[in-house]
Amino acid sequence: MSGARTLADLLGGRAAGPDGYARLAVDASAWTALAAGCAASLHDLGALWADGGTMRMALSDSGRGLRAIVSLQTDMGHYPSVAAHHPPALRLERAMRDLYGVQPIGLPDPRPWLDHGRWPERRNEARYEFLPTAGEGLHQIPVGPVHAGIIEPGHFRFTANGETVVRLEERLGYVHKGVEGLMVGAEVEQAARIVGRISGDSTVAYAWAFARAVEAALGWTPPPRAVLLRGVMAELERLSHHINDVGAICNDASVLAIHARCTLQREDVLAVADACFGHRLMMDRVLPGGVAADLSAEGVGKIRGLLARFEETRDEILRVYDSMPSLQDRTVTTGIVAAELARQYATGGFVGRASGRAFDARKSFAYAPYDQVDFDLKMRTGGDVDARLLVRMDEIGESLRILLQLLGRLVPGEIRAVRPAAAAGEGAALVEAFRGDVFVSVRVGADGRLAHVHARDASWFQWPLLEAAIEGNIVADFPLCNKSFNCSYSGHDL
Amino acid sequence: MRSFLLDALRKGKATIAPPGPDAAALEETARALGERARQRLGRSLAIREIDAGSCNGCELEIHAVSNPVYDVERFGLKFVASPRHADVLLVTGPVTWNMREALLRTYNAAPEPKWVVALGDCAVNCGVFAGSPAVVGPLADILPVDLHVPGCPPPPLEIVRALLALMEVQAAGR
């Protein structure tokens, strides 16, 4: 694309901050050239958010190890749309416009996104126009926001021809809780509690990303033992969800025995987490400066026992999965995500890695303790439900390896450092949650309180691909596709 | 698949056994309800879960009550897909403005008699989301609540015990 600009060219050797991000202000033409660079695959769009009258964009080039946060001063709230060049920015821009009133000029889809016309102080139209579909024999199936199962709310509008899905359009935002607004002016500890509940299933990953961002902003260094314990908690969280997702996918193909076995193994993880850290989901256990709960020698033994049982479960499930052609008939070639789409959307997690995108924040922009741990980035190329399931199984194996190494390196020591005197600063961090990379950016004010927090869930770049994955599949396979993605609603709705 | 069955035989039942004060109380309530609830609703309660703004933490633990360890169905408690089949609406989250209408419609779709449970700190008092302009308020501001189950999130055993207690109370109250 003409006018596209690379990150390396923009940075010109400029040094990154302690958080790995170079920060610079750009003008509107450089902003647009960087957006065109995303579209031309010169770099990835990591996040896009509004902070007061400023628009910010996180960009990365993992091949060259480059990351930057660029800022554009808006013109009375107006700025050139990124989505006009690069579609993955579309929902981000619609969301930021709804929340902060910033106006992306040239936005290809002007419909609201998080604003459903229900907020008391707003008087927007509550009616929402879904994209038109035309053709012989088409019918629509509206699903949600309250779904049949015990899952988060969202609306799916299917257009089908007989059994075949012609188009799926998602409508999200139902669980918007105004988390960013709640954190403005909050003390660091209070904000940590809120961040840990942006998507409660990834509470450790969110709290860790927030902690690293605050630590970078304030020059706060967590003790080595705390860093290892964060890794232990994050891998336990990953294990609990990966095995649960495998079971849930098989459950949607009516293989209840695998599901039951997986939920038992998940329960085992949560019971061990509870015994070791005092909370089944390990909420509020990772804090800026360190961690809130230490791991006893007895706890180490409990986790070692868990690893042995988990290894056995994983082998068993794989054996049964491989021996069931009727199950694989449902998963293989179902819901394919093209590699090109995963690359364009810079899709993280198992969704990206099952479609050949070799990105994992623990490897691609390695952070402690993963920079000192031996493990492999697991990737597949099938892009179907089967590939997403097997990437999870592969990653379970790696998490077990990681945990063994982390436990082996634990030495006695402090678990939380004292907050340094420095009050103000900016910081950002990328942490690999079970479903993909979570990005958190913070600005701490001179009063030591949060001036701004932005969190971007991996789901922002996965939800749109679910719409593409289901096309041409039968309606009955949607639950399988959806479970194989397991996107966050709450993390997306903010 | 055969190996699963052999394994289950070798390891024995995964479902938690009654001993210990908590489990005993749970068994006791279950037995008491067996007598009384049958008069009104038979030996079961059908539950429709509604996430009205949750972070998904409560949903994880509600899922857990159906796993083989807690096995909530043995008490006659069953999660159903439609509010039209439900006796109990189990609601999580600080109710968001964007979910308010869906919540009310789901409530209205459930037949009488029906009971509402506010599950988790957010449904009880909005939790960490209290004060947000995107949040309507605690569930009790929107629907008549019969039972509050605090916790962030409440662990599965407490969810089971609360649901059993609800059966007890609703059966005894008439």
Chai-1 contact restraints between the chains, C-beta under 6 A:
chainA,res_idxA,chainB,res_idxB,connection_type,confidence,min_distance_angstrom,max_distance_angstrom,comment,restraint_id
A,H116,B,N98,contact,1.0,0.0,6.0,A-B,restraint_1
A,R118,B,W97,contact,1.0,0.0,6.0,A-B,restraint_2
A,R118,B,N98,contact,1.0,0.0,6.0,A-B,restraint_3
A,W119,B,W97,contact,1.0,0.0,6.0,A-B,restraint_4
A,P145,B,A102,contact,1.0,0.0,6.0,A-B,restraint_5
A,V146,B,I50,contact,1.0,0.0,6.0,A-B,restraint_6
A,V146,B,A102,contact,1.0,0.0,6.0,A-B,restraint_7
A,V146,B,T106,contact,1.0,0.0,6.0,A-B,restraint_8
A,A148,B,A81,contact,1.0,0.0,6.0,A-B,restraint_9
A,I150,B,E49,contact,1.0,0.0,6.0,A-B,restraint_10
A,I150,B,E59,contact,1.0,0.0,6.0,A-B,restraint_11
A,I150,B,I62,contact,1.0,0.0,6.0,A-B,restraint_12
A,I150,B,H63,contact,1.0,0.0,6.0,A-B,restraint_13
A,E152,B,D51,contact,1.0,0.0,6.0,A-B,restraint_14
A,E152,B,N56,contact,1.0,0.0,6.0,A-B,restraint_15
A,P153,B,D51,contact,1.0,0.0,6.0,A-B,restraint_16
A,G173,B,N98,contact,1.0,0.0,6.0,A-B,restraint_17
A,Y174,B,N98,contact,1.0,0.0,6.0,A-B,restraint_18
A,Y174,B,M99,contact,1.0,0.0,6.0,A-B,restraint_19
A,V175,B,G53,contact,1.0,0.0,6.0,A-B,restraint_20
A,V175,B,T96,contact,1.0,0.0,6.0,A-B,restraint_21
A,H176,B,T96,contact,1.0,0.0,6.0,A-B,restraint_22
A,H176,B,N98,contact,1.0,0.0,6.0,A-B,restraint_23
A,H176,B,A134,contact,1.0,0.0,6.0,A-B,restraint_24
A,K177,B,G53,contact,1.0,0.0,6.0,A-B,restraint_25
A,K177,B,T96,contact,1.0,0.0,6.0,A-B,restraint_26
A,K177,B,F129,contact,1.0,0.0,6.0,A-B,restraint_27
A,K177,B,S132,contact,1.0,0.0,6.0,A-B,restraint_28
A,K177,B,A134,contact,1.0,0.0,6.0,A-B,restraint_29
A,K177,B,V135,contact,1.0,0.0,6.0,A-B,restraint_30
A,G178,B,S132,contact,1.0,0.0,6.0,A-B,restraint_31
A,G178,B,P133,contact,1.0,0.0,6.0,A-B,restraint_32
A,G178,B,A134,contact,1.0,0.0,6.0,A-B,restraint_33
A,L182,B,S132,contact,1.0,0.0,6.0,A-B,restraint_34
A,R193,B,V128,contact,1.0,0.0,6.0,A-B,restraint_35
A,I194,B,V128,contact,1.0,0.0,6.0,A-B,restraint_36
A,R197,B,C55,contact,1.0,0.0,6.0,A-B,restraint_37
A,R197,B,V128,contact,1.0,0.0,6.0,A-B,restraint_38
A,G200,B,C55,contact,1.0,0.0,6.0,A-B,restraint_39
A,G200,B,N56,contact,1.0,0.0,6.0,A-B,restraint_40
A,G200,B,G57,contact,1.0,0.0,6.0,A-B,restraint_41
A,D201,B,N56,contact,1.0,0.0,6.0,A-B,restraint_42
A,A257,B,F4,contact,1.0,0.0,6.0,A-B,restraint_43
A,A260,B,P68,contact,1.0,0.0,6.0,A-B,restraint_44
A,T263,B,N67,contact,1.0,0.0,6.0,A-B,restraint_45
A,L264,B,A14,contact,1.0,0.0,6.0,A-B,restraint_46
A,L264,B,P68,contact,1.0,0.0,6.0,A-B,restraint_47
A,E267,B,N67,contact,1.0,0.0,6.0,A-B,restraint_48
A,E267,B,V69,contact,1.0,0.0,6.0,A-B,restraint_49
A,L281,B,G57,contact,1.0,0.0,6.0,A-B,restraint_50
A,V320,B,M1,contact,1.0,0.0,6.0,A-B,restraint_51
A,S490,B,C55,contact,1.0,0.0,6.0,A-B,restraint_52
A,S490,B,N56,contact,1.0,0.0,6.0,A-B,restraint_53
